[in-house]
Amino acid sequence: MRLTTGEVGRVQAITPPNAF
């Protein structure tokens, strides 16, 4: 899954790092 820089920042802001 490819995300833009803005999408990555938004997702990481609401998702714990260990979810990845």
PDBQT receptor file of N, H, CA, C and O in Angstrom, charges set to zero:
ATOM      1  N   MET A   1       0.848  -1.195   0.000  1.00  0.00    +0.000 N 
ATOM      2  CA  MET A   1       0.000   0.000   0.000  1.00  0.00    +0.000 C 
ATOM      3  C   MET A   1       0.879   1.238   0.000  1.00  0.00    +0.000 C 
ATOM      4  O   MET A   1       1.763   1.385   0.844  1.00  0.00    +0.000 OA
ATOM      5  N   ARG A   2       0.635   2.106  -0.933  1.00  0.00    +0.000 N 
ATOM      6  H   ARG A   2      -0.083   1.986  -1.619  1.00  0.00    +0.000 HD
ATOM      7  CA  ARG A   2       1.450   3.321  -1.013  1.00  0.00    +0.000 C 
ATOM      8  C   ARG A   2       0.639   4.516  -0.520  1.00  0.00    +0.000 C 
ATOM      9  O   ARG A   2      -0.527   4.688  -0.875  1.00  0.00    +0.000 OA
ATOM     10  N   LEU A   3       1.277   5.323   0.296  1.00  0.00    +0.000 N 
ATOM     11  H   LEU A   3       2.224   5.183   0.584  1.00  0.00    +0.000 HD
ATOM     12  CA  LEU A   3       0.614   6.501   0.848  1.00  0.00    +0.000 C 
ATOM     13  C   LEU A   3       1.439   7.738   0.529  1.00  0.00    +0.000 C 
ATOM     14  O   LEU A   3       2.662   7.679   0.400  1.00  0.00    +0.000 OA
ATOM     15  N   THR A   4       0.742   8.853   0.406  1.00  0.00    +0.000 N 
ATOM     16  H   THR A   4      -0.251   8.901   0.511  1.00  0.00    +0.000 HD
ATOM     17  CA  THR A   4       1.477  10.098   0.220  1.00  0.00    +0.000 C 
ATOM     18  C   THR A   4       2.046  10.524   1.567  1.00  0.00    +0.000 C 
ATOM     19  O   THR A   4       1.671   9.974   2.602  1.00  0.00    +0.000 OA
ATOM     20  N   THR A   5       2.936  11.487   1.558  1.00  0.00    +0.000 N 
ATOM     21  H   THR A   5       3.241  11.934   0.717  1.00  0.00    +0.000 HD
ATOM     22  CA  THR A   5       3.558  11.921   2.809  1.00  0.00    +0.000 C 
ATOM     23  C   THR A   5       2.496  12.406   3.794  1.00  0.00    +0.000 C 
ATOM     24  O   THR A   5       2.584  12.125   4.989  1.00  0.00    +0.000 OA
ATOM     25  N   GLY A   6       1.511  13.121   3.305  1.00  0.00    +0.000 N 
ATOM     26  H   GLY A   6       1.439  13.350   2.334  1.00  0.00    +0.000 HD
ATOM     27  CA  GLY A   6       0.440  13.623   4.172  1.00  0.00    +0.000 C 
ATOM     28  C   GLY A   6      -0.375  12.477   4.758  1.00  0.00    +0.000 C 
ATOM     29  O   GLY A   6      -0.731  12.509   5.936  1.00  0.00    +0.000 OA
ATOM     30  N   GLU A   7      -0.671  11.470   3.949  1.00  0.00    +0.000 N 
ATOM     31  H   GLU A   7      -0.382  11.445   2.993  1.00  0.00    +0.000 HD
ATOM     32  CA  GLU A   7      -1.448  10.333   4.422  1.00  0.00    +0.000 C 
ATOM     33  C   GLU A   7      -0.678   9.552   5.483  1.00  0.00    +0.000 C 
ATOM     34  O   GLU A   7      -1.250   9.137   6.491  1.00  0.00    +0.000 OA
ATOM     35  N   VAL A   8       0.619   9.353   5.256  1.00  0.00    +0.000 N 
ATOM     36  H   VAL A   8       1.084   9.690   4.437  1.00  0.00    +0.000 HD
ATOM     37  CA  VAL A   8       1.445   8.632   6.228  1.00  0.00    +0.000 C 
ATOM     38  C   VAL A   8       1.429   9.371   7.567  1.00  0.00    +0.000 C 
ATOM     39  O   VAL A   8       1.261   8.738   8.609  1.00  0.00    +0.000 OA
ATOM     40  N   GLY A   9       1.596  10.668   7.561  1.00  0.00    +0.000 N 
ATOM     41  H   GLY A   9       1.732  11.182   6.714  1.00  0.00    +0.000 HD
ATOM     42  CA  GLY A   9       1.605  11.440   8.799  1.00  0.00    +0.000 C 
ATOM     43  C   GLY A   9       0.267  11.358   9.512  1.00  0.00    +0.000 C 
ATOM     44  O   GLY A   9       0.213  11.247  10.736  1.00  0.00    +0.000 OA
ATOM     45  N   ARG A  10      -0.827  11.415   8.731  1.00  0.00    +0.000 N 
ATOM     46  H   ARG A  10      -0.783  11.505   7.736  1.00  0.00    +0.000 HD
ATOM     47  CA  ARG A  10      -2.159  11.360   9.335  1.00  0.00    +0.000 C 
ATOM     48  C   ARG A  10      -2.417   9.984   9.933  1.00  0.00    +0.000 C 
ATOM     49  O   ARG A  10      -2.932   9.884  11.046  1.00  0.00    +0.000 OA
ATOM     50  N   VAL A  11      -2.068   8.927   9.213  1.00  0.00    +0.000 N 
ATOM     51  H   VAL A  11      -1.649   9.009   8.309  1.00  0.00    +0.000 HD
ATOM     52  CA  VAL A  11      -2.303   7.564   9.696  1.00  0.00    +0.000 C 
ATOM     53  C   VAL A  11      -1.469   7.278  10.937  1.00  0.00    +0.000 C 
ATOM     54  O   VAL A  11      -1.975   6.702  11.900  1.00  0.00    +0.000 OA
ATOM     55  N   GLN A  12      -0.194   7.675  10.930  1.00  0.00    +0.000 N 
ATOM     56  H   GLN A  12       0.217   8.144  10.148  1.00  0.00    +0.000 HD
ATOM     57  CA  GLN A  12       0.674   7.418  12.080  1.00  0.00    +0.000 C 
ATOM     58  C   GLN A  12       0.219   8.219  13.300  1.00  0.00    +0.000 C 
ATOM     59  O   GLN A  12       0.470   7.820  14.437  1.00  0.00    +0.000 OA
ATOM     60  N   ALA A  13      -0.451   9.349  13.062  1.00  0.00    +0.000 N 
ATOM     61  H   ALA A  13      -0.655   9.673  12.139  1.00  0.00    +0.000 HD
ATOM     62  CA  ALA A  13      -0.902  10.179  14.179  1.00  0.00    +0.000 C 
ATOM     63  C   ALA A  13      -2.040   9.488  14.928  1.00  0.00    +0.000 C 
ATOM     64  O   ALA A  13      -2.250   9.753  16.111  1.00  0.00    +0.000 OA
ATOM     65  N   ILE A  14      -2.784   8.596  14.242  1.00  0.00    +0.000 N 
ATOM     66  H   ILE A  14      -2.614   8.381  13.280  1.00  0.00    +0.000 HD
ATOM     67  CA  ILE A  14      -3.937   7.949  14.865  1.00  0.00    +0.000 C 
ATOM     68  C   ILE A  14      -3.723   6.456  15.050  1.00  0.00    +0.000 C 
ATOM     69  O   ILE A  14      -4.572   5.775  15.625  1.00  0.00    +0.000 OA
ATOM     70  N   THR A  15      -2.589   5.934  14.564  1.00  0.00    +0.000 N 
ATOM     71  H   THR A  15      -1.899   6.487  14.096  1.00  0.00    +0.000 HD
ATOM     72  CA  THR A  15      -2.335   4.489  14.634  1.00  0.00    +0.000 C 
ATOM     73  C   THR A  15      -1.038   4.221  15.375  1.00  0.00    +0.000 C 
ATOM     74  O   THR A  15      -0.016   4.829  15.056  1.00  0.00    +0.000 OA
ATOM     75  N   PRO A  16      -1.051   3.326  16.359  1.00  0.00    +0.000 N 
ATOM     76  CA  PRO A  16       0.177   2.976  17.065  1.00  0.00    +0.000 C 
ATOM     77  C   PRO A  16       1.208   2.385  16.103  1.00  0.00    +0.000 C 
ATOM     78  O   PRO A  16       0.837   1.632  15.203  1.00  0.00    +0.000 OA
ATOM     79  N   PRO A  17       2.504   2.711  16.274  1.00  0.00    +0.000 N 
ATOM     80  CA  PRO A  17       3.556   2.215  15.382  1.00  0.00    +0.000 C 
ATOM     81  C   PRO A  17       3.564   0.693  15.285  1.00  0.00    +0.000 C 
ATOM     82  O   PRO A  17       3.905   0.149  14.235  1.00  0.00    +0.000 OA
ATOM     83  N   ASN A  18       3.192  -0.010  16.367  1.00  0.00    +0.000 N 
ATOM     84  H   ASN A  18       2.915   0.432  17.220  1.00  0.00    +0.000 HD
ATOM     85  CA  ASN A  18       3.261  -1.461  16.339  1.00  0.00    +0.000 C 
ATOM     86  C   ASN A  18       2.133  -2.072  15.517  1.00  0.00    +0.000 C 
ATOM     87  O   ASN A  18       2.116  -3.282  15.289  1.00  0.00    +0.000 OA
ATOM     88  N   ALA A  19       1.184  -1.240  15.069  1.00  0.00    +0.000 N 
ATOM     89  H   ALA A  19       1.197  -0.257  15.255  1.00  0.00    +0.000 HD
ATOM     90  CA  ALA A  19       0.102  -1.745  14.226  1.00  0.00    +0.000 C 
ATOM     91  C   ALA A  19       0.645  -2.109  12.842  1.00  0.00    +0.000 C 
ATOM     92  O   ALA A  19       0.057  -2.915  12.121  1.00  0.00    +0.000 OA
ATOM     93  N   PHE A  20       1.777  -1.500  12.489  1.00  0.00    +0.000 N 
ATOM     94  H   PHE A  20       2.255  -0.845  13.074  1.00  0.00    +0.000 HD
ATOM     95  CA  PHE A  20       2.386  -1.792  11.203  1.00  0.00    +0.000 C 
ATOM     96  C   PHE A  20       3.298  -3.001  11.335  1.00  0.00    +0.000 C 
ATOM     97  O   PHE A  20       3.915  -3.419  10.355  1.00  0.00    +0.000 OA
TER      98      PHE A  20
